[in-house]
Amino acid sequence: MKKIIPSLFTIGNLLCGFLAVVRSMNEAYVSAAWWIIIAGIFDALDGKVARLTGTSSEFGIEFDSIADVVSFGMAP
């Protein structure tokens, strides 16, 4: 159970990035900006949680990179 906790934060980051893209397509730019900010919070927490629980992995590093591309590359 402890191994999936950091991935849940990364999934939150990815979900927020996806919602930001959807809100941008509907021209709700302020809402999209808030989703990007929330994604940033999830992104800041996932690495810290992984180090705290001692569950960092190669998969987690790659998964975080993909989520970052969606949240901070595609959404803005």
PQR file with spaces between the fields and no chain letter, atoms N, CA, C, O and H, PARSE charges and radii, in Angstrom:
ATOM       1  N    MET     1       0.834   -1.200    0.000 -0.4000 1.5000
ATOM       2  CA   MET     1       0.000    0.000    0.000 -0.0000 2.0000
ATOM       3  C    MET     1       0.871    1.254    0.000  0.5500 1.7000
ATOM       4  O    MET     1       0.552    2.247   -0.654 -0.5500 1.4000
ATOM       5  N    LYS     2       1.958    1.192    0.733 -0.4000 1.5000
ATOM       6  CA   LYS     2       2.834    2.354    0.863 -0.0000 2.0000
ATOM       7  C    LYS     2       3.461    2.741   -0.474  0.5500 1.7000
ATOM       8  O    LYS     2       3.789    3.908   -0.687 -0.5500 1.4000
ATOM       9  H    LYS     2       2.217    0.385    1.264  0.4000 1.0000
ATOM      10  N    LYS     3       3.632    1.775   -1.375 -0.4000 1.5000
ATOM      11  CA   LYS     3       4.280    2.038   -2.651 -0.0000 2.0000
ATOM      12  C    LYS     3       3.427    2.868   -3.605  0.5500 1.7000
ATOM      13  O    LYS     3       3.970    3.549   -4.475 -0.5500 1.4000
ATOM      14  H    LYS     3       3.366    0.826   -1.202  0.4000 1.0000
ATOM      15  N    ILE     4       2.104    2.824   -3.460 -0.4000 1.5000
ATOM      16  CA   ILE     4       1.256    3.537   -4.415 -0.0000 2.0000
ATOM      17  C    ILE     4       0.939    4.969   -3.994  0.5500 1.7000
ATOM      18  O    ILE     4       0.393    5.731   -4.791 -0.5500 1.4000
ATOM      19  H    ILE     4       1.663    2.271   -2.753  0.4000 1.0000
ATOM      20  N    ILE     5       1.262    5.346   -2.781 -0.4000 1.5000
ATOM      21  CA   ILE     5       0.920    6.691   -2.312 -0.0000 2.0000
ATOM      22  C    ILE     5       1.564    7.781   -3.165  0.5500 1.7000
ATOM      23  O    ILE     5       0.863    8.712   -3.562 -0.5500 1.4000
ATOM      24  H    ILE     5       1.706    4.726   -2.134  0.4000 1.0000
ATOM      25  N    PRO     6       2.875    7.716   -3.470 -0.5600 1.5000
ATOM      26  CA   PRO     6       3.434    8.764   -4.344  0.2800 2.0000
ATOM      27  C    PRO     6       2.796    8.777   -5.736  0.5500 1.7000
ATOM      28  O    PRO     6       2.636    9.839   -6.336 -0.5500 1.4000
ATOM      29  N    SER     7       2.434    7.607   -6.243 -0.4000 1.5000
ATOM      30  CA   SER     7       1.788    7.554   -7.561 -0.0000 2.0000
ATOM      31  C    SER     7       0.414    8.200   -7.539  0.5500 1.7000
ATOM      32  O    SER     7      -0.035    8.728   -8.557 -0.5500 1.4000
ATOM      33  H    SER     7       2.563    6.743   -5.756  0.4000 1.0000
ATOM      34  N    LEU     8      -0.252    8.169   -6.409 -0.4000 1.5000
ATOM      35  CA   LEU     8      -1.555    8.844   -6.306 -0.0000 2.0000
ATOM      36  C    LEU     8      -1.394   10.354   -6.460  0.5500 1.7000
ATOM      37  O    LEU     8      -2.234   11.012   -7.074 -0.5500 1.4000
ATOM      38  H    LEU     8       0.113    7.740   -5.583  0.4000 1.0000
ATOM      39  N    PHE     9      -0.318   10.902   -5.905 -0.4000 1.5000
ATOM      40  CA   PHE     9      -0.049   12.334   -6.083 -0.0000 2.0000
ATOM      41  C    PHE     9       0.266   12.632   -7.549  0.5500 1.7000
ATOM      42  O    PHE     9      -0.157   13.663   -8.073 -0.5500 1.4000
ATOM      43  H    PHE     9       0.365   10.368   -5.406  0.4000 1.0000
ATOM      44  N    THR    10       0.996   11.752   -8.206 -0.4000 1.5000
ATOM      45  CA   THR    10       1.309   11.937   -9.625 -0.0000 2.0000
ATOM      46  C    THR    10       0.041   11.829  -10.465  0.5500 1.7000
ATOM      47  O    THR    10      -0.127   12.577  -11.428 -0.5500 1.4000
ATOM      48  H    THR    10       1.339   10.915   -7.780  0.4000 1.0000
ATOM      49  N    ILE    11      -0.850   10.912  -10.112 -0.4000 1.5000
ATOM      50  CA   ILE    11      -2.129   10.805  -10.811 -0.0000 2.0000
ATOM      51  C    ILE    11      -2.942   12.086  -10.612  0.5500 1.7000
ATOM      52  O    ILE    11      -3.607   12.546  -11.540 -0.5500 1.4000
ATOM      53  H    ILE    11      -0.714   10.305   -9.329  0.4000 1.0000
ATOM      54  N    GLY    12      -2.894   12.660   -9.416 -0.4000 1.5000
ATOM      55  CA   GLY    12      -3.561   13.938   -9.169 -0.0000 2.0000
ATOM      56  C    GLY    12      -2.996   15.034  -10.056  0.5500 1.7000
ATOM      57  O    GLY    12      -3.742   15.847  -10.602 -0.5500 1.4000
ATOM      58  H    GLY    12      -2.353   12.286   -8.662  0.4000 1.0000
ATOM      59  N    ASN    13      -1.677   15.055  -10.199 -0.4000 1.5000
ATOM      60  CA   ASN    13      -1.024   16.017  -11.088 -0.0000 2.0000
ATOM      61  C    ASN    13      -1.514   15.831  -12.518  0.5500 1.7000
ATOM      62  O    ASN    13      -1.877   16.799  -13.186 -0.5500 1.4000
ATOM      63  H    ASN    13      -1.071   14.394   -9.755  0.4000 1.0000
ATOM      64  N    LEU    14      -1.524   14.594  -12.982 -0.4000 1.5000
ATOM      65  CA   LEU    14      -1.959   14.284  -14.342 -0.0000 2.0000
ATOM      66  C    LEU    14      -3.426   14.652  -14.556  0.5500 1.7000
ATOM      67  O    LEU    14      -3.782   15.204  -15.597 -0.5500 1.4000
ATOM      68  H    LEU    14      -1.229   13.808  -12.439  0.4000 1.0000
ATOM      69  N    LEU    15      -4.264   14.354  -13.591 -0.4000 1.5000
ATOM      70  CA   LEU    15      -5.687   14.681  -13.692 -0.0000 2.0000
ATOM      71  C    LEU    15      -5.904   16.193  -13.754  0.5500 1.7000
ATOM      72  O    LEU    15      -6.716   16.674  -14.544 -0.5500 1.4000
ATOM      73  H    LEU    15      -3.975   13.905  -12.745  0.4000 1.0000
ATOM      74  N    CYS    16      -5.188   16.928  -12.932 -0.4000 1.5000
ATOM      75  CA   CYS    16      -5.324   18.386  -12.948 -0.0000 2.0000
ATOM      76  C    CYS    16      -4.862   18.964  -14.281  0.5500 1.7000
ATOM      77  O    CYS    16      -5.470   19.900  -14.800 -0.5500 1.4000
ATOM      78  H    CYS    16      -4.528   16.537  -12.290  0.4000 1.0000
ATOM      79  N    GLY    17      -3.786   18.408  -14.834 -0.4000 1.5000
ATOM      80  CA   GLY    17      -3.332   18.854  -16.148 -0.0000 2.0000
ATOM      81  C    GLY    17      -4.363   18.576  -17.223  0.5500 1.7000
ATOM      82  O    GLY    17      -4.602   19.410  -18.096 -0.5500 1.4000
ATOM      83  H    GLY    17      -3.292   17.648  -14.412  0.4000 1.0000
ATOM      84  N    PHE    18      -4.972   17.407  -17.160 -0.4000 1.5000
ATOM      85  CA   PHE    18      -6.027   17.053  -18.117 -0.0000 2.0000
ATOM      86  C    PHE    18      -7.213   18.011  -17.982  0.5500 1.7000
ATOM      87  O    PHE    18      -7.753   18.483  -18.983 -0.5500 1.4000
ATOM      88  H    PHE    18      -4.778   16.729  -16.451  0.4000 1.0000
ATOM      89  N    LEU    19      -7.611   18.292  -16.747 -0.4000 1.5000
ATOM      90  CA   LEU    19      -8.735   19.211  -16.542 -0.0000 2.0000
ATOM      91  C    LEU    19      -8.399   20.614  -17.018  0.5500 1.7000
ATOM      92  O    LEU    19      -9.273   21.328  -17.509 -0.5500 1.4000
ATOM      93  H    LEU    19      -7.172   17.908  -15.934  0.4000 1.0000
ATOM      94  N    ALA    20      -7.139   21.017  -16.877 -0.4000 1.5000
ATOM      95  CA   ALA    20      -6.728   22.329  -17.373 -0.0000 2.0000
ATOM      96  C    ALA    20      -6.856   22.389  -18.895  0.5500 1.7000
ATOM      97  O    ALA    20      -7.287   23.402  -19.443 -0.5500 1.4000
ATOM      98  H    ALA    20      -6.429   20.436  -16.478  0.4000 1.0000
ATOM      99  N    VAL    21      -6.486   21.312  -19.570 -0.4000 1.5000
ATOM     100  CA   VAL    21      -6.619   21.268  -21.026 -0.0000 2.0000
ATOM     101  C    VAL    21      -8.089   21.339  -21.420  0.5500 1.7000
ATOM     102  O    VAL    21      -8.452   22.069  -22.342 -0.5500 1.4000
ATOM     103  H    VAL    21      -6.136   20.488  -19.124  0.4000 1.0000
ATOM     104  N    VAL    22      -8.924   20.593  -20.734 -0.4000 1.5000
ATOM     105  CA   VAL    22     -10.357   20.596  -21.042 -0.0000 2.0000
ATOM     106  C    VAL    22     -10.950   21.985  -20.812  0.5500 1.7000
ATOM     107  O    VAL    22     -11.729   22.474  -21.630 -0.5500 1.4000
ATOM     108  H    VAL    22      -8.630   20.000  -19.984  0.4000 1.0000
ATOM     109  N    ARG    23     -10.586   22.610  -19.713 -0.4000 1.5000
ATOM     110  CA   ARG    23     -11.119   23.949  -19.428 -0.0000 2.0000
ATOM     111  C    ARG    23     -10.619   24.969  -20.455  0.5500 1.7000
ATOM     112  O    ARG    23     -11.346   25.896  -20.809 -0.5500 1.4000
ATOM     113  H    ARG    23      -9.953   22.212  -19.049  0.4000 1.0000
ATOM     114  N    SER    24      -9.388   24.804  -20.931 -0.4000 1.5000
ATOM     115  CA   SER    24      -8.860   25.708  -21.963 -0.0000 2.0000
ATOM     116  C    SER    24      -9.629   25.552  -23.271  0.5500 1.7000
ATOM     117  O    SER    24      -9.886   26.534  -23.968 -0.5500 1.4000
ATOM     118  H    SER    24      -8.797   24.050  -20.643  0.4000 1.0000
ATOM     119  N    MET    25      -9.989   24.326  -23.595 -0.4000 1.5000
ATOM     120  CA   MET    25     -10.753   24.097  -24.821 -0.0000 2.0000
ATOM     121  C    MET    25     -12.132   24.741  -24.736  0.5500 1.7000
ATOM     122  O    MET    25     -12.709   25.111  -25.759 -0.5500 1.4000
ATOM     123  H    MET    25      -9.780   23.529  -23.028  0.4000 1.0000
ATOM     124  N    ASN    26     -12.659   24.875  -23.525 -0.4000 1.5000
ATOM     125  CA   ASN    26     -13.965   25.523  -23.331 -0.0000 2.0000
ATOM     126  C    ASN    26     -13.823   27.007  -23.071  0.5500 1.7000
ATOM     127  O    ASN    26     -14.791   27.676  -22.708 -0.5500 1.4000
ATOM     128  H    ASN    26     -12.190   24.575  -22.695  0.4000 1.0000
ATOM     129  N    GLU    27     -12.610   27.529  -23.258 -0.4000 1.5000
ATOM     130  CA   GLU    27     -12.277   28.944  -23.088 -0.0000 2.0000
ATOM     131  C    GLU    27     -12.514   29.448  -21.674  0.5500 1.7000
ATOM     132  O    GLU    27     -12.821   30.625  -21.484 -0.5500 1.4000
ATOM     133  H    GLU    27     -11.824   26.986  -23.553  0.4000 1.0000
ATOM     134  N    ALA    28     -12.379   28.589  -20.689 -0.4000 1.5000
ATOM     135  CA   ALA    28     -12.454   28.981  -19.275 -0.0000 2.0000
ATOM     136  C    ALA    28     -11.020   29.065  -18.748  0.5500 1.7000
ATOM     137  O    ALA    28     -10.570   28.200  -17.996 -0.5500 1.4000
ATOM     138  H    ALA    28     -12.129   27.633  -20.843  0.4000 1.0000
ATOM     139  N    TYR    29     -10.318   30.114  -19.153 -0.4000 1.5000
ATOM     140  CA   TYR    29      -8.886   30.209  -18.913 -0.0000 2.0000
ATOM     141  C    TYR    29      -8.519   30.405  -17.453  0.5500 1.7000
ATOM     142  O    TYR    29      -7.481   29.911  -17.012 -0.5500 1.4000
ATOM     143  H    TYR    29     -10.684   30.817  -19.763  0.4000 1.0000
ATOM     144  N    VAL    30      -9.336   31.105  -16.701 -0.4000 1.5000
ATOM     145  CA   VAL    30      -9.046   31.298  -15.275 -0.0000 2.0000
ATOM     146  C    VAL    30      -9.142   29.961  -14.539  0.5500 1.7000
ATOM     147  O    VAL    30      -8.290   29.640  -13.710 -0.5500 1.4000
ATOM     148  H    VAL    30     -10.179   31.507  -17.060  0.4000 1.0000
ATOM     149  N    SER    31     -10.159   29.203  -14.839 -0.4000 1.5000
ATOM     150  CA   SER    31     -10.308   27.881  -14.243 -0.0000 2.0000
ATOM     151  C    SER    31      -9.146   26.974  -14.643  0.5500 1.7000
ATOM     152  O    SER    31      -8.648   26.211  -13.815 -0.5500 1.4000
ATOM     153  H    SER    31     -10.851   29.463  -15.512  0.4000 1.0000
ATOM     154  N    ALA    32      -8.716   27.046  -15.883 -0.4000 1.5000
ATOM     155  CA   ALA    32      -7.581   26.249  -16.347 -0.0000 2.0000
ATOM     156  C    ALA    32      -6.308   26.625  -15.594  0.5500 1.7000
ATOM     157  O    ALA    32      -5.510   25.758  -15.235 -0.5500 1.4000
ATOM     158  H    ALA    32      -9.120   27.665  -16.555  0.4000 1.0000
ATOM     159  N    ALA    33      -6.128   27.907  -15.360 -0.4000 1.5000
ATOM     160  CA   ALA    33      -4.946   28.357  -14.621 -0.0000 2.0000
ATOM     161  C    ALA    33      -4.944   27.809  -13.198  0.5500 1.7000
ATOM     162  O    ALA    33      -3.895   27.429  -12.679 -0.5500 1.4000
ATOM     163  H    ALA    33      -6.776   28.611  -15.651  0.4000 1.0000
ATOM     164  N    TRP    34      -6.103   27.768  -12.575 -0.4000 1.5000
ATOM     165  CA   TRP    34      -6.183   27.208  -11.219 -0.0000 2.0000
ATOM     166  C    TRP    34      -5.861   25.717  -11.214  0.5500 1.7000
ATOM     167  O    TRP    34      -5.219   25.226  -10.285 -0.5500 1.4000
ATOM     168  H    TRP    34      -6.955   28.077  -12.996  0.4000 1.0000
ATOM     169  N    TRP    35      -6.301   24.995  -12.242 -0.4000 1.5000
ATOM     170  CA   TRP    35      -5.982   23.569  -12.323 -0.0000 2.0000
ATOM     171  C    TRP    35      -4.482   23.356  -12.493  0.5500 1.7000
ATOM     172  O    TRP    35      -3.926   22.389  -11.973 -0.5500 1.4000
ATOM     173  H    TRP    35      -6.823   25.394  -12.996  0.4000 1.0000
ATOM     174  N    ILE    36      -3.827   24.262  -13.223 -0.4000 1.5000
ATOM     175  CA   ILE    36      -2.374   24.151  -13.379 -0.0000 2.0000
ATOM     176  C    ILE    36      -1.671   24.423  -12.053  0.5500 1.7000
ATOM     177  O    ILE    36      -0.681   23.765  -11.732 -0.5500 1.4000
ATOM     178  H    ILE    36      -4.279   25.048  -13.646  0.4000 1.0000
ATOM     179  N    ILE    37      -2.166   25.373  -11.290 -0.4000 1.5000
ATOM     180  CA   ILE    37      -1.588   25.664   -9.970 -0.0000 2.0000
ATOM     181  C    ILE    37      -1.746   24.471   -9.037  0.5500 1.7000
ATOM     182  O    ILE    37      -0.809   24.112   -8.323 -0.5500 1.4000
ATOM     183  H    ILE    37      -2.970   25.907  -11.551  0.4000 1.0000
ATOM     184  N    ILE    38      -2.917   23.861   -9.037 -0.4000 1.5000
ATOM     185  CA   ILE    38      -3.145   22.680   -8.200 -0.0000 2.0000
ATOM     186  C    ILE    38      -2.247   21.526   -8.651  0.5500 1.7000
ATOM     187  O    ILE    38      -1.747   20.765   -7.823 -0.5500 1.4000
ATOM     188  H    ILE    38      -3.678   24.153   -9.617  0.4000 1.0000
ATOM     189  N    ALA    39      -2.045   21.398   -9.966 -0.4000 1.5000
ATOM     190  CA   ALA    39      -1.132   20.373  -10.481 -0.0000 2.0000
ATOM     191  C    ALA    39       0.279   20.608   -9.959  0.5500 1.7000
ATOM     192  O    ALA    39       0.996   19.656   -9.652 -0.5500 1.4000
ATOM     193  H    ALA    39      -2.452   22.016  -10.639  0.4000 1.0000
ATOM     194  N    GLY    40       0.677   21.863   -9.860 -0.4000 1.5000
ATOM     195  CA   GLY    40       1.994   22.192   -9.311 -0.0000 2.0000
ATOM     196  C    GLY    40       2.142   21.770   -7.866  0.5500 1.7000
ATOM     197  O    GLY    40       3.212   21.333   -7.444 -0.5500 1.4000
ATOM     198  H    GLY    40       0.095   22.637  -10.110  0.4000 1.0000
ATOM     199  N    ILE    41       1.077   21.899   -7.117 -0.4000 1.5000
ATOM     200  CA   ILE    41       1.112   21.468   -5.709 -0.0000 2.0000
ATOM     201  C    ILE    41       1.282   19.950   -5.640  0.5500 1.7000
ATOM     202  O    ILE    41       2.103   19.447   -4.873 -0.5500 1.4000
ATOM     203  H    ILE    41       0.208   22.254   -7.460  0.4000 1.0000
ATOM     204  N    PHE    42       0.508   19.228   -6.439 -0.4000 1.5000
ATOM     205  CA   PHE    42       0.663   17.769   -6.476 -0.0000 2.0000
ATOM     206  C    PHE    42       2.068   17.373   -6.920  0.5500 1.7000
ATOM     207  O    PHE    42       2.648   16.425   -6.392 -0.5500 1.4000
ATOM     208  H    PHE    42      -0.159   19.636   -7.062  0.4000 1.0000
ATOM     209  N    ASP    43       2.613   18.108   -7.895 -0.4000 1.5000
ATOM     210  CA   ASP    43       3.949   17.804   -8.393 -0.0000 2.0000
ATOM     211  C    ASP    43       5.008   18.030   -7.316  0.5500 1.7000
ATOM     212  O    ASP    43       5.970   17.269   -7.217 -0.5500 1.4000
ATOM     213  H    ASP    43       2.141   18.879   -8.323  0.4000 1.0000
ATOM     214  N    ALA    44       4.832   19.059   -6.524 -0.4000 1.5000
ATOM     215  CA   ALA    44       5.794   19.320   -5.454 -0.0000 2.0000
ATOM     216  C    ALA    44       5.727   18.249   -4.366  0.5500 1.7000
ATOM     217  O    ALA    44       6.736   17.929   -3.738 -0.5500 1.4000
ATOM     218  H    ALA    44       4.050   19.678   -6.604  0.4000 1.0000
ATOM     219  N    LEU    45       4.549   17.707   -4.152 -0.4000 1.5000
ATOM     220  CA   LEU    45       4.376   16.746   -3.063 -0.0000 2.0000
ATOM     221  C    LEU    45       4.751   15.316   -3.427  0.5500 1.7000
ATOM     222  O    LEU    45       5.165   14.555   -2.553 -0.5500 1.4000
ATOM     223  H    LEU    45       3.730   17.966   -4.663  0.4000 1.0000
ATOM     224  N    ASP    46       4.619   14.930   -4.693 -0.4000 1.5000
ATOM     225  CA   ASP    46       4.835   13.522   -5.017 -0.0000 2.0000
ATOM     226  C    ASP    46       6.266   13.061   -4.776  0.5500 1.7000
ATOM     227  O    ASP    46       6.479   11.957   -4.275 -0.5500 1.4000
ATOM     228  H    ASP    46       4.282   15.549   -5.403  0.4000 1.0000
ATOM     229  N    GLY    47       7.235   13.873   -5.119 -0.4000 1.5000
ATOM     230  CA   GLY    47       8.624   13.494   -4.871 -0.0000 2.0000
ATOM     231  C    GLY    47       8.972   13.462   -3.400  0.5500 1.7000
ATOM     232  O    GLY    47       9.708   12.590   -2.937 -0.5500 1.4000
ATOM     233  H    GLY    47       7.061   14.770   -5.527  0.4000 1.0000
ATOM     234  N    LYS    48       8.432   14.427   -2.669 -0.4000 1.5000
ATOM     235  CA   LYS    48       8.694   14.457   -1.223 -0.0000 2.0000
ATOM     236  C    LYS    48       8.081   13.249   -0.529  0.5500 1.7000
ATOM     237  O    LYS    48       8.695   12.658    0.359 -0.5500 1.4000
ATOM     238  H    LYS    48       7.834   15.136   -3.045  0.4000 1.0000
ATOM     239  N    VAL    49       6.883   12.888   -0.933 -0.4000 1.5000
ATOM     240  CA   VAL    49       6.228   11.720   -0.340 -0.0000 2.0000
ATOM     241  C    VAL    49       6.996   10.446   -0.687  0.5500 1.7000
ATOM     242  O    VAL    49       7.136    9.558    0.154 -0.5500 1.4000
ATOM     243  H    VAL    49       6.384   13.368   -1.655  0.4000 1.0000
ATOM     244  N    ALA    50       7.493   10.352   -1.920 -0.4000 1.5000
ATOM     245  CA   ALA    50       8.255    9.162   -2.324 -0.0000 2.0000
ATOM     246  C    ALA    50       9.538    9.036   -1.496  0.5500 1.7000
ATOM     247  O    ALA    50       9.904    7.938   -1.075 -0.5500 1.4000
ATOM     248  H    ALA    50       7.379   11.074   -2.603  0.4000 1.0000
ATOM     249  N    ARG    51      10.211   10.155   -1.267 -0.4000 1.5000
ATOM     250  CA   ARG    51      11.432   10.095   -0.450 -0.0000 2.0000
ATOM     251  C    ARG    51      11.123    9.811    1.009  0.5500 1.7000
ATOM     252  O    ARG    51      11.863    9.083    1.671 -0.5500 1.4000
ATOM     253  H    ARG    51       9.913   11.046   -1.609  0.4000 1.0000
ATOM     254  N    LEU    52      10.045   10.374    1.511 -0.4000 1.5000
ATOM     255  CA   LEU    52       9.655   10.129    2.911 -0.0000 2.0000
ATOM     256  C    LEU    52       9.302    8.667    3.161  0.5500 1.7000
ATOM     257  O    LEU    52       9.664    8.102    4.193 -0.5500 1.4000
ATOM     258  H    LEU    52       9.444   10.965    0.974  0.4000 1.0000
ATOM     259  N    THR    53       8.600    8.064    2.220 -0.4000 1.5000
ATOM     260  CA   THR    53       8.189    6.673    2.395 -0.0000 2.0000
ATOM     261  C    THR    53       9.239    5.687    1.896  0.5500 1.7000
ATOM     262  O    THR    53       9.109    4.482    2.110 -0.5500 1.4000
ATOM     263  H    THR    53       8.305    8.524    1.382  0.4000 1.0000
ATOM     264  N    GLY    54      10.285    6.194    1.228 -0.4000 1.5000
ATOM     265  CA   GLY    54      11.329    5.318    0.718 -0.0000 2.0000
ATOM     266  C    GLY    54      10.875    4.448   -0.429  0.5500 1.7000
ATOM     267  O    GLY    54      11.345    3.321   -0.581 -0.5500 1.4000
ATOM     268  H    GLY    54      10.390    7.173    1.054  0.4000 1.0000
ATOM     269  N    THR    55       9.963    4.960   -1.239 -0.4000 1.5000
ATOM     270  CA   THR    55       9.390    4.151   -2.312 -0.0000 2.0000
ATOM     271  C    THR    55       9.653    4.739   -3.693  0.5500 1.7000
ATOM     272  O    THR    55       8.856    4.522   -4.605 -0.5500 1.4000
ATOM     273  H    THR    55       9.581    5.876   -1.115  0.4000 1.0000
ATOM     274  N    SER    56      10.734    5.467   -3.872 -0.4000 1.5000
ATOM     275  CA   SER    56      11.022    6.008   -5.192 -0.0000 2.0000
ATOM     276  C    SER    56      11.443    4.873   -6.124  0.5500 1.7000
ATOM     277  O    SER    56      12.087    3.916   -5.697 -0.5500 1.4000
ATOM     278  H    SER    56      11.382    5.643   -3.131  0.4000 1.0000
ATOM     279  N    SER    57      11.071    4.990   -7.401 -0.4000 1.5000
ATOM     280  CA   SER    57      11.377    3.948   -8.376 -0.0000 2.0000
ATOM     281  C    SER    57      11.585    4.579   -9.745  0.5500 1.7000
ATOM     282  O    SER    57      11.242    5.741   -9.962 -0.5500 1.4000
ATOM     283  H    SER    57      10.547    5.768   -7.747  0.4000 1.0000
ATOM     284  N    GLU    58      12.146    3.811  -10.659 -0.4000 1.5000
ATOM     285  CA   GLU    58      12.330    4.276  -12.034 -0.0000 2.0000
ATOM     286  C    GLU    58      10.973    4.550  -12.697  0.5500 1.7000
ATOM     287  O    GLU    58      10.818    5.526  -13.432 -0.5500 1.4000
ATOM     288  H    GLU    58      12.424    2.867  -10.483  0.4000 1.0000
ATOM     289  N    PHE    59       9.998    3.679  -12.429 -0.4000 1.5000
ATOM     290  CA   PHE    59       8.667    3.896  -12.983 -0.0000 2.0000
ATOM     291  C    PHE    59       8.093    5.211  -12.485  0.5500 1.7000
ATOM     292  O    PHE    59       7.518    5.969  -13.267 -0.5500 1.4000
ATOM     293  H    PHE    59      10.124    2.887  -11.832  0.4000 1.0000
ATOM     294  N    GLY    60       8.238    5.491  -11.200 -0.4000 1.5000
ATOM     295  CA   GLY    60       7.711    6.726  -10.631 -0.0000 2.0000
ATOM     296  C    GLY    60       8.349    7.955  -11.244  0.5500 1.7000
ATOM     297  O    GLY    60       7.678    8.960  -11.475 -0.5500 1.4000
ATOM     298  H    GLY    60       8.705    4.875  -10.566  0.4000 1.0000
ATOM     299  N    ILE    61       9.647    7.878  -11.509 -0.4000 1.5000
ATOM     300  CA   ILE    61      10.351    9.004  -12.125 -0.0000 2.0000
ATOM     301  C    ILE    61       9.808    9.261  -13.532  0.5500 1.7000
ATOM     302  O    ILE    61       9.551   10.405  -13.906 -0.5500 1.4000
ATOM     303  H    ILE    61      10.192    7.061  -11.322  0.4000 1.0000
ATOM     304  N    GLU    62       9.638    8.195  -14.303 -0.4000 1.5000
ATOM     305  CA   GLU    62       9.125    8.338  -15.672 -0.0000 2.0000
ATOM     306  C    GLU    62       7.659    8.781  -15.678  0.5500 1.7000
ATOM     307  O    GLU    62       7.263    9.608  -16.499 -0.5500 1.4000
ATOM     308  H    GLU    62       9.847    7.265  -14.000  0.4000 1.0000
ATOM     309  N    PHE    63       6.867    8.239  -14.775 -0.4000 1.5000
ATOM     310  CA   PHE    63       5.452    8.602  -14.676 -0.0000 2.0000
ATOM     311  C    PHE    63       5.310   10.080  -14.317  0.5500 1.7000
ATOM     312  O    PHE    63       4.441   10.771  -14.849 -0.5500 1.4000
ATOM     313  H    PHE    63       7.188    7.567  -14.108  0.4000 1.0000
ATOM     314  N    ASP    64       6.159   10.559  -13.420 -0.4000 1.5000
ATOM     315  CA   ASP    64       6.141   11.969  -13.033 -0.0000 2.0000
ATOM     316  C    ASP    64       6.508   12.854  -14.222  0.5500 1.7000
ATOM     317  O    ASP    64       5.926   13.923  -14.404 -0.5500 1.4000
ATOM     318  H    ASP    64       6.865    9.998  -12.988  0.4000 1.0000
ATOM     319  N    SER    65       7.456   12.420  -15.018 -0.4000 1.5000
ATOM     320  CA   SER    65       7.849   13.201  -16.193 -0.0000 2.0000
ATOM     321  C    SER    65       6.709   13.316  -17.199  0.5500 1.7000
ATOM     322  O    SER    65       6.493   14.382  -17.776 -0.5500 1.4000
ATOM     323  H    SER    65       7.929   11.552  -14.870  0.4000 1.0000
ATOM     324  N    ILE    66       5.986   12.230  -17.408 -0.4000 1.5000
ATOM     325  CA   ILE    66       4.856   12.261  -18.334 -0.0000 2.0000
ATOM     326  C    ILE    66       3.760   13.181  -17.803  0.5500 1.7000
ATOM     327  O    ILE    66       3.176   13.956  -18.561 -0.5500 1.4000
ATOM     328  H    ILE    66       6.162   11.364  -16.939  0.4000 1.0000
ATOM     329  N    ALA    67       3.482   13.099  -16.512 -0.4000 1.5000
ATOM     330  CA   ALA    67       2.470   13.971  -15.918 -0.0000 2.0000
ATOM     331  C    ALA    67       2.884   15.438  -16.029  0.5500 1.7000
ATOM     332  O    ALA    67       2.041   16.304  -16.259 -0.5500 1.4000
ATOM     333  H    ALA    67       3.956   12.470  -15.896  0.4000 1.0000
ATOM     334  N    ASP    68       4.178   15.719  -15.868 -0.4000 1.5000
ATOM     335  CA   ASP    68       4.668   17.089  -15.985 -0.0000 2.0000
ATOM     336  C    ASP    68       4.512   17.627  -17.405  0.5500 1.7000
ATOM     337  O    ASP    68       4.223   18.809  -17.593 -0.5500 1.4000
ATOM     338  H    ASP    68       4.863   15.015  -15.682  0.4000 1.0000
ATOM     339  N    VAL    69       4.702   16.769  -18.404 -0.4000 1.5000
ATOM     340  CA   VAL    69       4.533   17.198  -19.782 -0.0000 2.0000
ATOM     341  C    VAL    69       3.082   17.617  -20.029  0.5500 1.7000
ATOM     342  O    VAL    69       2.826   18.619  -20.697 -0.5500 1.4000
ATOM     343  H    VAL    69       4.937   15.809  -18.252  0.4000 1.0000
ATOM     344  N    VAL    70       2.146   16.853  -19.493 -0.4000 1.5000
ATOM     345  CA   VAL    70       0.737   17.199  -19.671 -0.0000 2.0000
ATOM     346  C    VAL    70       0.392   18.468  -18.896  0.5500 1.7000
ATOM     347  O    VAL    70      -0.237   19.371  -19.447 -0.5500 1.4000
ATOM     348  H    VAL    70       2.354   16.039  -18.950  0.4000 1.0000
ATOM     349  N    SER    71       0.791   18.552  -17.637 -0.4000 1.5000
ATOM     350  CA   SER    71       0.388   19.664  -16.778 -0.0000 2.0000
ATOM     351  C    SER    71       1.109   20.971  -17.081  0.5500 1.7000
ATOM     352  O    SER    71       0.524   22.048  -16.975 -0.5500 1.4000
ATOM     353  H    SER    71       1.303   17.819  -17.189  0.4000 1.0000
ATOM     354  N    PHE    72       2.380   20.873  -17.457 -0.4000 1.5000
ATOM     355  CA   PHE    72       3.164   22.100  -17.591 -0.0000 2.0000
ATOM     356  C    PHE    72       3.703   22.316  -18.996  0.5500 1.7000
ATOM     357  O    PHE    72       4.338   23.337  -19.259 -0.5500 1.4000
ATOM     358  H    PHE    72       2.855   19.998  -17.544  0.4000 1.0000
ATOM     359  N    GLY    73       3.466   21.379  -19.899 -0.4000 1.5000
ATOM     360  CA   GLY    73       3.857   21.556  -21.281 -0.0000 2.0000
ATOM     361  C    GLY    73       2.656   21.742  -22.190  0.5500 1.7000
ATOM     362  O    GLY    73       2.608   22.676  -22.991 -0.5500 1.4000
ATOM     363  H    GLY    73       2.950   20.549  -19.685  0.4000 1.0000
ATOM     364  N    MET    74       1.695   20.852  -22.060 -0.4000 1.5000
ATOM     365  CA   MET    74       0.535   20.886  -22.931 -0.0000 2.0000
ATOM     366  C    MET    74      -0.548   21.862  -22.448  0.5500 1.7000
ATOM     367  O    MET    74      -1.110   22.612  -23.245 -0.5500 1.4000
ATOM     368  H    MET    74       1.735   20.094  -21.410  0.4000 1.0000
ATOM     369  N    ALA    75      -0.830   21.849  -21.166 -0.4000 1.5000
ATOM     370  CA   ALA    75      -1.940   22.665  -20.641 -0.0000 2.0000
ATOM     371  C    ALA    75      -1.721   24.175  -20.803  0.5500 1.7000
ATOM     372  O    ALA    75      -2.643   24.870  -21.229 -0.5500 1.4000
ATOM     373  H    ALA    75      -0.373   21.240  -20.518  0.4000 1.0000
ATOM     374  N    PRO    76      -0.554   24.698  -20.483 -0.5600 1.5000
ATOM     375  CA   PRO    76      -0.397   26.166  -20.638  0.2800 2.0000
ATOM     376  C    PRO    76      -0.459   26.592  -22.090  0.5500 1.7000
ATOM     377  O    PRO    76      -0.345   27.780  -22.390 -0.5500 1.4000
